Amino acid sequence: MSRHILSLSPEQLTAFDLDALIAHAELLNQHNRETFTDPFPKAPSRWLSHYQFTSHPIALTSQGDVDGGLSWLVGATLDFNCPCREARAVYSRPVCPLL
């Protein structure tokens, strides 16, 4: 393994200086604060979907099995609702694999 020594001037190294990086990040953050002034989250009228998660708690029987069986476990663990289904008219092509 060989090392290559690069001859860099101090001006070229300042781009990799931590203080220079922090100063540049502060400038970018200030620019973003001035540019993006809309509040977050968006107003509900601008949402593409109004999906709400519904909790399905899992209970165990006295024998240690899932109350309701394996199908209840799968249905409670995986959420088969797709938010883009509600906003289908907004999308030009289906983006949900369940559509």
Residue pairs with C-beta under 8 A, 6 or more apart in sequence:
14 20
44 50
48 83
48 84
48 87
48 90
49 83
49 84
49 86
49 87
50 86
51 81
51 83
51 86
53 79
56 72
56 75
56 76
57 76
58 66
58 67
58 72
58 73
58 76
58 77
59 66
59 67
59 68
60 66
60 67
61 67
66 72
66 73
80 98
82 96
82 98
82 99
83 96
84 91
84 94
84 95
84 96
84 99
85 96
85 98
85 99
88 94
88 99
